[in-house]
């Protein structure tokens, strides 16, 4: 059974800092890995999707990397802003599951002024 | 704009009653939709896969008689929480897969609804 873990569970940083969120998964047989953002009481916003054949994806201040063989992904946020405060979830789509995503435990990020 | 709409966004119901949550794909036909549940400060847990025109596939530990899923059309799936109890209070969110993707499935076309907060009092 696929298990997805995110470290740290919570993180507080001052504005302007660069930070890294970690995601690990136990079964490397995946199609892709996706990072989402969730604001309190809201749904999910897709941030980045990395195919299993890719090493990284970038969007603005966000950069996500994938090391499928070791079962790890990182989300790098550059020059953090208070508006980045949210919960960040990673999710893997593993082979043979007909589009079911397995979500990580999430990292609650707070960026302070 | 949103391509998957969920309704209601918030609902309060009395213990013992049933409540229905709708998930609609707005501009595409979704043969497959997914229902997730999220407890406070926890991640999303898949409850069931909803397949148009057939029975839903429930994950282990999810009571199919309590969480009724109907996917009667290509744009609508409903989740009905029957005989709701306070412990059913949670955030429920659906997702829909836009068909037509090539094998192996890329994941680019999964869209999530905004979610529904259920409070059972």
Interface residues (C-beta under 8 A of the other chain):
Chain A: X4 X31 X32 X34 X41 X42 X43 X44 X46 X49 X51 X89 X91 X93 X95 X98 X99 X100 X101 X102 X103 X104 X105 X106 X108
Chain B: X6 X32 X34 X36 X41 X42 X43 X44 X45 X46 X49 X91 X93 X95 X97 X104 X105 X106 X107 X108 X110 X112 X113 X114 X115 X117
